[in-house]
Amino acid sequence: MTTVAAYAAPAAKAPLERTTIERRAVGEYDVLIDIKFAGICHSDIHQAREGWGEAIFPMVPGHEIAGIVSEVGPGVTEFAVGDRVGVGCMVDSCGDCENCRAGREQFCTGSGMVGTYNAVGKDGEPTYGGYSQKIVVDEKYVVRIPDGLSLDVAAPLLCAGITTYSPLKHWGAGPGKKVAVIGLGGLGHMGVKIAHALGAEVTVLSQSLRKKEDGLKLGADHYYATSDPKTFEELAGTFDLILSTVSAPLDFGAYLGLLKTGGALVNVGAPEEPVSLNLFSLIGGNKTLAGSMIGGIAETQEMLDFCAGHGIGAEIELIAAAEVNEAYERVLASDVRYRFVIDTATI
C-alpha cells in the first residue's frame, strides 16, 4: 500500500479538502501512474453533491487523468516506466460479458463497469479518482497519450473527448452531414472541435450569443441563440444529428423539430431531473432520441490518436488543487472556458 495526498469530499455537498488515501500495491498486471493533471468534469460535481443519487464518501473525484508511468507489475506488456498515459471513467469490468468482449466495457453486464471513483472495486474497496498524486490501475484500462498531445490539454479528453467522439462516430458525423451541438461548455467545445475535424458542417445552439466568437474559432460554421424563438423557425428540419451536452432539462419537442426526417438527437449531458416528451415529436419524422455514455477502451485510444492527428486538445484553465471548490462554483455558473484542469503537483 502507498499513502498519497488527495482532495476529497468528506460528505455530500461538503467542500473538498486535502487528505491522504491509500493506493493498493502494484499487482502483476497493474500500472502505477504519477498523475500530472486531472480535469474537472461536471459529473464530478453531480456525484460529490449526490445529484445523481446516493454516493460513497469520502470521495476523491476525477476521471480525466493524465500522467506518467512510474512502476509496472511483472505481467504488464503494454506499458513501461516513463510512458505518457491516461485513465478515464472506468478502471475495471468483468472482461467476459458480450459487451466487454466487443470492446464496450462501459456497458459491462457481468460485474458491471467499475468507475474510477465513487464505486467499489473487485477487492471490495472504494475507488478513488484523479484529484490525487498517484493511481494504480490494471493495464487493460490504461490508454496511451500520443506524443503530439500535451498532458494538460489531453486530460479532459479522457471524459469530455470520448463522450463526444463516440456518439459523433456512431451516428455518422462527417462530410455532407449537418451536426448541431447544444451548449458550448466542457463537453460542447470538444463536440464542436471533433465534429469539425470529422468533416461535418457544425452549428452551435447556445442560450445566448455570448460565446459566438469562441464557437467559430473552435470550428463551428454557424452559431445561434436558443433564447430567440426565430432560431427554431429558421432551423426547422435542418440537422442530421444534434448532440446535447447540457445538464439541464430541455424542451425536447422543440429540438426534435430541428432534425431532418430520420435524424437523431443524442444526449450526453445528464440532467438530475426527469424530462418529459410528447412522442409525436418522434413519430412525426421517424426521428431518434438517444443517449450515449463515454466509449470502450479501444475507442478511447482511437479518439486520442484522432485528436493527436488533428491537433485537438481541450481548451483549459489550469488551477491549483486548493482552488477546486471555487472551480466547482464557477462550473455551475458557466464561468469557465472551457475545462478546469488541476495541476496535481499542487496537491
Secondary structure by P-SEA (a helix, b strand, c coil): cbbbbbbbccccccccccbbbbbccccccbbbbcccbbbbcaaaaaaaacccccccccccccccccccccccccccccccccccccccccccccccccccccccccccccccccccccccccccbbbbcccccccccccccbbbbccccccccccccccaaaaaaaaaaaacccccbbbbbccccaaaaaaaaaaaaaccbbbbbcccccaaaaaaaacccbbbbcccaaaaaaacccccbbbbccccccaaaaaaaaccccbbbbbcbbbcbbbbbcccccccccccccccccccaaaaaaaaaaaaaaccccbbbbbcccaaaaaaaaaaacccccbbbbccccc
